[in-house]
Amino acid sequence: MTIRAFVGLLIASVLPLLAHEGEHTGPEEVQHKAEALLALLNEEQKAVVSFALNDDERENWHYVPLDRAGLLLKALDEKQKDAVQELLGSSLSAQGQATARDVIRLEEQLYERSGNSDYRDPGKYSVAIFGTPSTEQPWGWRFEGHHLSLNFTIVDEKVALTTPFFFGTNPAETREGDLKGLRPLGKIEDAARELANEMHMAGKHVRYTNEAPHEILTGQDRTAQPLAGEGVAYVDLEEKFQKSLLALVKQVAENQRPEFLSVSADDLAQATFAWAGDFGKGEPHYFRVQTPEFLIEYANTQNNANHAHLVWRDFDGDFGRDVLGEHLKNDH
């Protein structure tokens, strides 16, 4: 199966999930899909895809185009790629699958425009499994490549964790060709801009600087540190702004399955919302939503403000650190 065919499979797989909205798979389903993938691999492939849960590679996450550990898509046959898609389908929401699909579609476009440069090879998206899929012991898995890093930690049959997760798009808006009009992160960007602009017009100090940073500030750090509390506090906002900010955060969270990641107003009680740069569409900008527990960052500044990065970090819980620590404490 070609990478183009794999993207086509992603497209097709989204449709039944949309048709069955509200039906949840759960951690056990993710486990079964991971086991199904492993069953299709030969011993050499299993050795490449498998790592201990505490392996240093577990937190070696990146979103730039580079060679990655794990099993590459281009090394898989058709049935194995089908199994990867089944695993993705069990781990992401329909929206998340669609976003991942579009990221890969854009990477394929960059690959073709580069003259099939190895640097842009979409076959380099990789799969890695950390630990042994089980309901008895924690384990995790990762799907990663340029502009895409999806990290899952399964603790037991009830608990699954999903951070850090990252989506990037270049271009942020496709303005020509077969994909003209494609904006994988466009709804999130538009909602944030509208909210920030309305707050600004209402006299709120949501914009903390006129110059947007070049990149998300936490970068590819293994451990995200809280950023300065610029912007406006959720508790100081009128109800209409509070509702809009909650809706924005939910839009980002909805890339994950709802039983894996959900957000309520209570989660934003200590949140701040900050904007940097211009409010006009097509101008360099950055925003973040930060609470004591998690951070969402979005930057669209590169490539003349047509190259976007979105990340969700959990200060204590990235890679399941907090829950795994508690699990080990209770286990001994």
Steps between C-alpha positions, in 0.01 A plus 500: 500500500636842407493792743233655277293185548559517875365855502201376302445237766506771765232688308276196470542403864375835628154454351375212717634668814302811415193287441535338844579808704467434871610136484828465686770238452689539825851393603421132449424563133833681459670200659328257263594707194863517614503124550350453154780709348769307687351171381561607138867585553796268456759466775730760349217753474390428857852573619496835318155610621534387864654693790481471876253743654784671687728517194654843443342498154157529664546874558718566195222672312542733200290673237774593253592285196769259620568127521302342780523187706222248456350329198462721192186498288703435187626176657146361538286297264135575428353294785745646746414855394132412538578392856679828571191686384281283722724587794477871419124468463470347846713773657376821334160660450365536147617862508847391609520245221397764248764742631771231486389408148528860384844544657623197305335625182690826532824314566444297184452827311827637641670174401382528140597867477847422635565257215443200728771607743578241767475786750126531428423130457150438650595134529705604803200526730570239764328280755651407835354290781630541855445208732262212433138578410304385804227586747721376784803726453545851354624538144501763228532562131600782267427602143738769384648677201542852367232725651336212686573356843233291670592340832270267691540342843263220600499447876222243537167409343355838598775762476674628187715813475573691180770763551708646362317522171607721213359591159676724250397618154712644221333677340245593764272586207547341159439769239542307177486153350286199587500583871405867456308625802630231736552640853541208741527730803295783354196472727717515811696798369185687395327439834804621695542809282133594527506459877824694545380782276167527682682512833738764367211713375338466842810642665644173628879476509509171311787602272823506697731596211460627146769264372416130485772252599653305213392166645307336781698585811521151650648368175581130515595503868448166666357673805288810445547779752223750580528826307451852630137570584439772242163573350164491672382275781193284445351608834513866394302444181131552437297183452489531120879511481532212745272289283695587186832415663364166619372431149846575358672262741243232424569540129862408560413217740255350252789369293513229767231251589272657764556229759876561470494882518214728598483851641242679716466854630648385832825415320533864392443656843866610515557535125649793313459580131773699326548626143812631326525671163238649272130414504465501121474174308823429317710692752754331731336403827522274802266406782499281804260375763669406824379348825703358790452157340527544123610732221374547145726694263435604141740691276451605137796721416731314262466499120338845507254389766395192305665225703325403823596297807256383769595313816333383822732441796422368847749632755495190723329250273684502166580139408278400793768595753265591785266204463783253440676628810185451706447156345851387594461640853177307555647188342784472748 
